[in-house]
Amino acid sequence: MGRTVSVWLTDWPITVWSRTAGRSPPPEDTPFALVERGPRGLALRALNAAARAHGLSRGKSHADARAILPTLVSHPAEPEREAAALTRLALWCERWSPTVAIDGDMPGLEGLFVDLGGGAHLFGGEKGALRSIGSALGHARIAARIAIADGPGAAWAMARFSGGNALIVSPGGAREALAPLPIEALRVDGDTVRLARRFGFRRIGDLYAMPRAGLARRFRGSAGLALVTRLDAALGIEPEALRPHRAVPRHRVTRAFAEPRTDMAGIATELAGLADALVARLEPDGVGARALTLAGFRSDGGRTALSIRLGAPSRTPSIWLRLFRERGLDRLDIGFGVDALALAADIVEPLDESQPQLDGEEEGTRGELVALIDRLTARLGEDAVLASRARASWLPERAIRWGPAQTAPDPCPADLPGDRRARPILLFDPPEPIVPTAAEVPDGAPAAFTWRRVLRRVTRSEGPERLSPEWWRGIGPRTRDYYRVEDERGIRYWLFREGLYGWEDQAGARPPGWWLHGLFP
């Protein structure tokens, strides 16, 4: 059975507000509140302990609160900033598990779920894991209460309503642990809570003896079904799945340290060990990594990461380490040190065994080229190392496109028009205009033409090769007739005439024009 940790971030809106640059946290003895606009005007969204001590509560009208407590200091709440900070905190908590879910649906009860699964032994057992989480959050000055249970529902209730911290509900002990807690601990709305109290249900244990069908019928609409569903989920009768804030990588290894690693040499050594461990995870599935991310969880509460990509799937740690160094491993921002490292294979592909040539020359050349592209990309960035990709288009200038060299090449279109072997290596973009002389009408090549103010006499020619416009692209180039010609100096050109003779008299038609599109070697 999986074990879930619930982290309740007490007074999270005030924590975020206080930690924003340029602000000072309110004094502990000063009543402080954050307000938001509600259906009946401004209402309290979050309060500190001093404000709660005077009887104020979340959701109360701001005007009523000021009437009760004139010394109340209030500021506008910032829900978007709170949500962004909660997402960053979820990334930081991945040091304990790759499955971290954000629990932000109920303002004032914000928190996180961490699925320990079978990984508690990595932190010295469940007590060690809770101690590690609590210590890290305390060091980051984030107030929190933590509990672990068989499922999210039970852990959520214990963290928020049990009155303790770092609570461990033994496997199968949720029924007994939840019995004295109030109905609110089942994560139901206020209307359901009020209706339950009207029927005499004060605590979760009061619901145990009630038949599920009868319990659902006592409530109006969907409230009864929601109450029964939440109760069964909290007791572990019905499973409740977590929704991680981002996709969980299948192949991921982590390593936590008793003391923060503060030097890059130590981090490089730990990375080598993580790489070997990740290879052991990849081998049983017969896959290699195409993209890797190294994440460092800093002792100051931050998170730093470095990613690399490869042109071909690989399970060779030495290649990974070299690319991480090229990418800037020595410049990784580790702050005052990192408490944990994680290495994940973000993209994996099947790694097929291939039979190399006997002399090894062709395979070796290809492997060297892939390695060179990987190193250049790691050093310069994906957008700086490009390769051409074939694209099915009738227009030569659109027949290729440029993209990152490490991406898998597109299949070469087999139905491209014309003789692809006769295409020039050098294409001008855009084509350059030429002035022909004595062109044979309607389909002949020019006897001579002027390009860049130099007259060039044609001694041999071949063509035309007609390429029709792509009508589905709307307004574009007209019909083209391409010619391969050679001048008296042996230079070969690729010319085309845009437009057809005899159409000049049509309304809006332009006379044909001649262009130089490329040069043959």
C-alpha positions as CSV (number, residue, x, y, z in Angstrom):
1,M,0.0,0.0,0.0
2,G,1.3,3.5,-0.9
3,R,2.1,6.0,1.8
4,T,1.2,9.7,1.3
5,V,2.6,12.7,3.1
6,S,0.4,15.7,3.4
7,V,2.2,19.1,4.0
8,W,-0.1,21.8,5.3
9,L,1.4,25.2,4.7
10,T,-0.1,27.1,7.5
11,D,-0.7,30.8,6.7
12,W,0.8,30.3,3.2
13,P,-0.6,33.5,1.7
14,I,1.1,35.5,4.5
15,T,4.3,33.6,4.1
16,V,4.4,34.4,0.4
17,W,3.5,38.0,1.0
18,S,6.2,38.4,3.6
19,R,8.9,36.7,1.5
20,T,8.3,39.0,-1.5
21,A,11.2,41.2,-2.2
22,G,11.0,44.7,-0.7
23,R,8.6,43.7,2.1
24,S,9.1,43.0,5.8
25,P,7.2,40.3,7.6
26,P,4.6,41.8,10.0
27,P,5.5,41.7,13.7
28,E,4.1,38.6,15.5
29,D,2.1,40.7,18.0
30,T,0.5,42.9,15.3
31,P,-2.8,41.7,14.0
32,F,-2.3,41.3,10.2
33,A,-4.6,40.1,7.4
34,L,-4.7,39.8,3.6
35,V,-8.0,40.7,2.0
36,E,-9.6,39.8,-1.3
37,R,-12.8,40.9,-3.1
38,G,-15.7,38.6,-2.4
39,P,-19.4,38.7,-3.5
40,R,-20.2,41.2,-0.7
41,G,-17.2,43.3,-0.7
42,L,-13.7,42.8,0.8
43,A,-13.3,39.7,2.9
44,L,-10.4,38.3,4.9
45,R,-8.4,35.7,3.0
46,A,-5.6,35.0,5.5
47,L,-4.7,36.0,9.0
48,N,-1.7,35.7,11.3
49,A,-1.9,34.2,14.8
50,A,-2.4,37.7,16.5
51,A,-5.4,38.4,14.3
52,R,-6.9,35.0,15.0
53,A,-6.4,35.5,18.8
54,H,-8.9,38.4,18.6
55,G,-11.6,36.2,17.2
56,L,-11.2,37.0,13.5
57,S,-11.5,34.2,11.0
58,R,-11.1,33.7,7.3
59,G,-14.1,34.8,5.1
60,K,-15.2,37.5,7.6
61,S,-16.1,40.9,6.1
62,H,-13.2,43.3,6.2
63,A,-15.4,46.1,7.4
64,D,-16.7,44.0,10.3
65,A,-13.1,42.9,11.2
66,R,-12.0,46.6,11.4
67,A,-15.0,47.4,13.5
68,I,-14.0,44.6,15.9
69,L,-10.3,45.3,15.8
70,P,-9.4,48.8,14.7
71,T,-5.6,48.1,14.9
72,L,-5.9,45.4,12.2
73,V,-3.2,45.9,9.5
74,S,-4.4,44.7,6.1
75,H,-3.1,44.4,2.6
76,P,-4.5,43.1,-0.7
77,A,-4.0,39.4,-1.3
78,E,-2.1,38.1,-4.3
79,P,-3.6,34.8,-5.3
80,E,-1.5,34.5,-8.5
81,R,1.8,35.1,-6.7
82,E,0.7,32.5,-4.1
83,A,-0.1,29.9,-6.8
84,A,3.3,30.5,-8.5
85,A,5.2,30.1,-5.3
86,L,3.3,26.9,-4.5
87,T,4.4,25.5,-7.9
88,R,8.0,26.4,-7.2
89,L,7.8,24.7,-3.8
90,A,6.4,21.6,-5.4
91,L,9.4,21.4,-7.7
92,W,11.7,21.8,-4.7
93,C,9.9,19.0,-2.9
94,E,10.8,16.5,-5.6
95,R,13.9,15.8,-3.6
96,W,11.8,13.4,-1.6
97,S,9.6,11.9,-4.4
98,P,9.0,12.5,-8.1
99,T,5.2,12.4,-7.4
100,V,4.3,15.8,-5.8
101,A,0.7,17.1,-6.1
102,I,-0.4,20.6,-5.4
103,D,-3.4,20.9,-3.0
104,G,-4.6,24.5,-3.5
105,D,-8.3,24.1,-4.1
106,M,-9.3,25.3,-0.6
107,P,-7.8,28.7,0.3
108,G,-6.4,28.8,3.7
109,L,-5.7,25.1,3.7
110,E,-3.1,25.1,0.9
111,G,-0.5,22.4,0.9
112,L,1.2,19.6,-1.0
113,F,0.9,15.8,-1.3
114,V,4.2,13.8,-1.5
115,D,3.8,10.2,-2.5
116,L,6.6,8.4,-0.7
117,G,5.6,5.0,-2.2
118,G,8.4,2.6,-1.3
119,G,11.1,5.2,-1.0
120,A,10.8,6.0,2.7
121,H,13.9,3.8,3.4
122,L,16.0,6.3,1.5
123,F,15.5,8.8,4.3
124,G,15.8,6.5,7.3
125,G,12.2,5.3,7.3
126,E,9.0,7.3,7.6
127,K,10.1,9.1,10.8
128,G,13.3,10.1,9.0
129,A,11.4,11.3,5.9
130,L,9.0,13.5,8.0
131,R,12.0,14.8,10.0
132,S,13.8,15.6,6.8
133,I,10.8,17.4,5.2
134,G,10.1,19.4,8.4
135,S,13.7,20.4,8.9
136,A,14.1,21.6,5.3
137,L,10.9,23.6,5.4
138,G,11.9,25.1,8.8
139,H,15.3,26.0,7.5
140,A,13.5,27.8,4.6
141,R,11.3,29.6,7.1
142,I,8.1,28.0,5.8
143,A,5.6,27.2,8.6
144,A,4.1,23.7,8.0
145,R,2.4,20.8,9.6
146,I,3.0,17.3,8.3
147,A,1.3,13.9,8.5
148,I,1.7,10.6,6.7
149,A,-1.0,8.0,6.2
150,D,-2.2,5.3,3.8
151,G,-3.9,7.8,1.4
152,P,-4.2,11.5,0.7
153,G,-7.5,11.9,2.5
154,A,-6.3,10.6,5.8
155,A,-3.0,12.4,5.7
156,W,-4.8,15.7,4.8
157,A,-7.2,15.4,7.7
158,M,-4.4,14.5,10.2
159,A,-2.2,17.4,9.1
160,R,-4.9,20.0,9.5
161,F,-7.2,18.9,12.3
162,S,-5.3,16.6,14.6
163,G,-3.5,19.4,16.4
164,G,-0.1,17.7,16.1
165,N,2.9,17.8,13.8
166,A,4.9,15.1,12.1
167,L,2.1,12.6,12.7
168,I,2.4,9.0,11.5
169,V,-0.8,7.0,11.0
170,S,0.2,3.3,11.0
171,P,-0.8,1.3,8.0
172,G,-4.5,0.3,8.4
173,G,-5.0,2.7,11.3
174,A,-6.9,5.5,9.5
175,R,-10.3,4.5,10.9
176,E,-9.2,4.9,14.5
177,A,-7.1,8.0,13.9
178,L,-9.9,9.9,12.0
179,A,-12.7,9.1,14.4
180,P,-12.3,12.0,16.8
181,L,-11.7,14.6,14.0
182,P,-14.5,17.0,12.9
183,I,-16.5,16.5,9.7
184,E,-14.6,19.4,8.1
185,A,-11.5,17.0,8.0
186,L,-13.2,15.1,5.1
187,R,-12.6,18.1,2.7
188,V,-16.3,18.8,2.1
189,D,-17.8,22.2,1.6
190,G,-19.4,24.4,4.3
191,D,-23.0,23.6,3.3
192,T,-22.4,19.8,3.7
193,V,-20.8,20.4,7.1
194,R,-23.7,22.5,8.3
195,L,-26.2,19.9,7.1
196,A,-24.2,17.1,8.8
197,R,-24.3,19.0,12.1
198,R,-28.0,19.5,11.8
199,F,-28.4,15.7,11.6
200,G,-26.3,15.3,14.7
201,F,-23.0,14.3,13.0
202,R,-20.1,16.2,14.7
203,R,-17.2,13.9,14.2
204,I,-16.1,11.5,11.5
205,G,-16.6,8.6,13.9
206,D,-20.3,9.4,14.1
207,L,-20.6,8.4,10.4
208,Y,-19.1,4.9,10.8
209,A,-22.2,3.2,12.0
210,M,-24.4,4.7,9.3
211,P,-25.2,2.6,6.2
212,R,-23.7,4.3,3.1
213,A,-27.0,4.3,1.2
214,G,-29.0,5.8,4.1
215,L,-26.2,8.3,4.7
216,A,-26.3,9.6,1.1
217,R,-30.1,9.9,1.2
218,R,-30.1,12.1,4.3
219,F,-28.4,14.9,2.3
220,R,-29.9,17.0,-0.5
221,G,-28.5,16.7,-4.1
222,S,-24.9,15.6,-4.5
223,A,-23.8,16.6,-0.9
224,G,-24.6,13.1,0.4
225,L,-22.7,11.4,-2.4
226,A,-19.7,13.7,-1.9
227,L,-19.7,13.0,1.8
228,V,-19.7,9.2,1.3
229,T,-17.0,9.4,-1.4
230,R,-14.7,11.5,0.8
231,L,-15.3,9.2,3.8
232,D,-14.5,6.1,1.9
233,A,-11.4,7.7,0.4
234,A,-10.1,8.8,3.8
235,L,-10.6,5.3,5.2
236,G,-8.9,3.7,2.3
237,I,-12.0,1.9,1.1
238,E,-11.9,3.6,-2.2
239,P,-8.5,4.5,-3.8
240,E,-7.7,8.2,-4.4
241,A,-5.2,9.0,-7.1
242,L,-2.9,11.9,-6.9
243,R,-2.5,14.3,-9.8
244,P,1.2,15.3,-10.0
245,H,1.9,18.9,-10.8
246,R,3.9,17.6,-13.8
247,A,4.5,14.3,-15.5
248,V,6.6,11.9,-13.4
249,P,9.6,10.6,-15.3
250,R,9.7,6.8,-15.4
251,H,13.5,6.7,-15.2
252,R,14.8,8.9,-12.4
253,V,17.4,8.4,-9.6
254,T,18.0,10.6,-6.6
255,R,20.6,10.9,-3.9
256,A,20.2,12.9,-0.6
257,F,23.2,14.0,1.5
258,A,23.6,14.3,5.2
259,E,25.6,17.5,4.7
260,P,25.1,20.0,1.8
261,R,27.5,19.6,-1.1
262,T,29.1,23.0,-1.6
263,D,31.8,22.3,-4.2
264,M,31.4,21.5,-7.8
265,A,34.0,18.7,-7.6
266,G,31.8,16.9,-5.1
267,I,28.7,17.4,-7.3
268,A,30.5,16.1,-10.4
269,T,31.5,13.0,-8.4
270,E,27.9,12.5,-7.2
271,L,26.7,13.0,-10.8
272,A,28.9,10.1,-12.0
273,G,27.3,7.8,-9.4
274,L,23.8,9.0,-10.4
275,A,24.6,8.3,-14.1
276,D,25.6,4.7,-13.4
277,A,22.5,4.2,-11.3
278,L,20.3,5.6,-14.1
279,V,21.9,3.3,-16.7
280,A,20.9,0.4,-14.5
281,R,17.3,1.7,-14.7
282,L,17.4,2.0,-18.5
283,E,18.9,-1.3,-19.3
284,P,16.0,-3.6,-18.3
285,D,13.6,-1.6,-20.6
286,G,16.1,-1.6,-23.5
287,V,16.0,2.1,-24.0
288,G,18.6,4.9,-24.0
289,A,18.3,8.6,-23.0
290,R,17.7,11.3,-25.5
291,A,17.3,14.1,-23.0
292,L,18.5,14.3,-19.4
293,T,17.9,16.8,-16.5
294,L,20.1,17.2,-13.5
295,A,18.2,18.9,-10.6
296,G,19.8,20.2,-7.5
297,F,17.8,21.0,-4.4
298,R,19.5,23.8,-2.5
299,S,19.7,24.1,1.2
300,D,18.3,27.7,1.0
301,G,15.0,26.4,-0.5
302,G,15.8,27.0,-4.1
303,R,16.1,24.6,-7.0
304,T,18.6,24.6,-9.8
305,A,18.6,22.4,-12.9
306,L,20.7,21.7,-16.0
307,S,19.4,19.8,-19.1
308,I,21.1,18.2,-22.1
309,R,19.9,16.6,-25.3
310,L,21.5,13.9,-27.4
311,G,21.2,13.3,-31.1
312,A,20.8,9.5,-30.6
313,P,19.7,7.4,-27.6
314,S,22.6,6.6,-25.3
315,R,23.4,4.6,-22.1
316,T,27.0,5.7,-21.9
317,P,27.6,7.7,-18.7
318,S,30.9,9.2,-20.0
319,I,29.0,10.8,-22.9
320,W,26.4,12.3,-20.5
321,L,29.1,13.7,-18.1
322,R,31.0,15.3,-21.0
323,L,27.8,17.0,-22.3
324,F,26.9,18.2,-18.8
325,R,30.4,19.8,-18.5
326,E,30.0,21.3,-22.0
327,R,26.6,22.6,-21.0
328,G,28.0,24.5,-18.0
329,L,28.1,22.1,-15.0
330,D,30.8,24.2,-13.3
331,R,28.5,27.3,-13.5
332,L,25.5,25.6,-11.9
333,D,24.0,27.9,-9.2
334,I,24.2,25.9,-6.0
335,G,23.8,28.8,-3.6
336,F,25.1,27.7,-0.2
337,G,25.0,24.0,-1.2
338,V,22.6,21.3,-2.3
339,D,21.0,18.8,0.0
340,A,20.0,16.4,-2.8
341,L,20.5,15.7,-6.5
342,A,18.2,14.0,-9.0
343,L,19.0,12.8,-12.5
344,A,16.1,12.0,-14.8
345,A,15.8,10.7,-18.4
346,D,13.1,13.1,-19.8
347,I,13.0,11.4,-23.2
348,V,13.9,7.8,-23.9
349,E,14.0,5.8,-27.1
350,P,14.6,2.2,-27.9
351,L,18.3,1.4,-28.1
352,D,18.7,-1.1,-30.9
353,E,21.9,-3.1,-31.3
354,S,23.5,-2.6,-34.7
355,Q,26.1,-4.6,-36.5
356,P,29.0,-2.3,-37.4
357,Q,31.0,-2.5,-40.6
358,L,34.1,-4.8,-40.5
359,D,36.4,-1.9,-40.9
360,G,34.3,0.3,-38.6
361,E,35.0,3.3,-40.7
362,E,31.4,4.3,-41.7
363,E,29.9,3.7,-38.3
364,G,32.8,5.5,-36.6
365,T,32.4,8.5,-38.8
366,R,28.7,8.7,-38.1
367,G,29.2,8.3,-34.4
368,E,31.8,11.1,-34.4
369,L,29.4,13.4,-36.2
370,V,26.6,12.8,-33.7
371,A,29.0,13.3,-30.8
372,L,30.3,16.6,-32.4
373,I,26.7,17.9,-32.9
374,D,25.9,17.0,-29.3
375,R,28.9,18.8,-27.9
376,L,28.3,21.9,-30.0
377,T,24.6,22.0,-29.0
378,A,25.5,21.6,-25.3
379,R,27.9,24.5,-25.6
380,L,26.1,26.9,-27.9
381,G,22.4,25.9,-27.5
382,E,19.9,24.1,-29.7
383,D,19.1,27.2,-31.8
384,A,22.7,27.6,-32.8
385,V,23.3,24.2,-34.3
386,L,20.8,23.5,-37.1
387,A,20.3,20.9,-39.8
388,S,18.2,20.9,-42.9
389,R,15.1,18.6,-43.1
390,A,13.3,17.6,-46.3
391,R,9.7,18.9,-46.7
392,A,7.1,17.9,-49.3
393,S,6.7,21.1,-51.3
394,W,6.7,21.9,-55.0
395,L,8.7,25.1,-54.5
396,P,12.4,24.5,-54.2
397,E,12.8,27.3,-51.6
398,R,10.3,25.5,-49.4
399,A,11.5,21.9,-50.0
400,I,13.7,22.1,-46.9
401,R,13.4,23.6,-43.5
402,W,16.0,24.2,-40.8
403,G,15.6,22.9,-37.3
404,P,17.7,21.8,-34.3
405,A,20.3,19.3,-35.5
406,Q,19.6,16.9,-32.6
407,T,15.9,16.3,-33.5
408,A,15.1,13.2,-35.3
409,P,15.1,13.8,-39.1
410,D,11.8,13.7,-40.9
411,P,11.2,10.9,-43.5
412,C,12.3,12.1,-46.9
413,P,9.3,12.7,-49.1
414,A,9.3,10.2,-51.9
415,D,6.9,12.1,-54.2
416,L,8.8,15.4,-54.7
417,P,8.5,16.6,-58.3
418,G,11.4,16.6,-60.7
419,D,14.8,14.9,-60.6
420,R,16.1,15.5,-57.1
421,R,19.6,14.6,-58.2
422,A,19.6,17.6,-60.5
423,R,19.0,20.2,-57.8
424,P,21.9,22.6,-57.1
425,I,23.7,22.6,-53.8
426,L,23.7,26.4,-53.6
427,L,20.3,28.1,-53.6
428,F,19.8,31.9,-53.5
429,D,17.2,33.0,-51.0
430,P,15.5,34.9,-52.5
431,P,16.2,34.2,-56.1
432,E,18.1,36.9,-57.9
433,P,16.8,38.6,-61.0
434,I,18.5,38.3,-64.4
435,V,17.9,40.0,-67.7
436,P,17.7,37.4,-70.6
437,T,18.4,38.1,-74.3
438,A,16.9,36.3,-77.2
439,A,14.9,33.7,-75.3
440,E,13.1,31.2,-77.6
441,V,9.4,31.7,-77.1
442,P,7.4,30.0,-75.6
443,D,9.5,27.3,-73.9
444,G,13.2,28.0,-74.7
445,A,16.1,28.9,-72.5
446,P,17.7,32.3,-73.0
447,A,20.7,32.5,-75.4
448,A,22.4,34.8,-72.9
449,F,21.6,36.7,-69.7
450,T,23.0,39.4,-67.5
451,W,23.5,38.6,-63.8
452,R,25.2,41.0,-61.4
453,R,26.0,43.3,-64.4
454,V,27.9,40.6,-66.2
455,L,26.8,39.2,-69.5
456,R,26.9,35.4,-69.6
457,R,26.5,33.5,-72.9
458,V,24.7,30.1,-72.7
459,T,26.5,27.3,-74.6
460,R,24.3,24.4,-73.4
461,S,20.8,24.2,-71.8
462,E,18.4,21.6,-70.6
463,G,14.7,22.0,-69.8
464,P,12.1,23.2,-69.1
465,E,11.0,21.5,-65.9
466,R,7.6,23.0,-65.1
467,L,6.5,23.5,-61.5
468,S,3.0,24.6,-60.9
469,P,2.0,26.9,-58.0
470,E,0.6,25.4,-54.8
471,W,-2.9,26.5,-55.1
472,W,-3.8,25.6,-51.5
473,R,-1.4,28.2,-50.2
474,G,-3.4,31.1,-51.6
475,I,-1.7,33.9,-53.4
476,G,1.9,32.9,-54.2
477,P,4.3,32.4,-57.1
478,R,3.1,31.7,-60.6
479,T,3.9,28.8,-62.8
480,R,7.7,28.3,-63.1
481,D,9.8,26.8,-65.9
482,Y,13.2,25.7,-64.7
483,Y,16.3,25.4,-66.9
484,R,19.8,24.0,-66.3
485,V,22.2,26.0,-68.4
486,E,26.0,26.3,-68.8
487,D,27.9,29.4,-70.0
488,E,31.1,29.6,-72.0
489,R,33.3,29.4,-68.9
490,G,31.7,26.1,-67.8
491,I,29.7,27.6,-64.9
492,R,26.3,25.9,-64.6
493,Y,23.2,27.8,-63.5
494,W,19.7,27.0,-62.4
495,L,17.3,29.5,-64.0
496,F,13.6,29.8,-64.1
497,R,10.9,31.8,-65.8
498,E,8.0,32.8,-63.6
499,G,4.8,33.2,-65.6
500,L,3.9,32.1,-69.1
501,Y,4.1,33.9,-72.4
502,G,0.8,34.8,-73.9
503,W,-0.9,35.7,-70.6
504,E,0.3,39.3,-70.5
505,D,-3.0,40.5,-72.0
506,Q,-5.1,39.0,-69.2
507,A,-6.5,41.4,-66.6
508,G,-4.0,41.9,-63.8
509,A,-1.4,39.5,-65.3
510,R,2.3,40.5,-65.1
511,P,4.7,39.7,-67.9
512,P,7.0,36.7,-67.3
513,G,10.2,37.4,-65.3
514,W,13.5,35.6,-65.2
515,W,15.4,34.6,-62.1
516,L,18.6,32.8,-61.0
517,H,17.8,30.3,-58.3
518,G,21.0,28.4,-57.8
519,L,24.5,27.3,-58.9
520,F,25.6,23.8,-59.7
521,P,29.1,22.7,-58.5
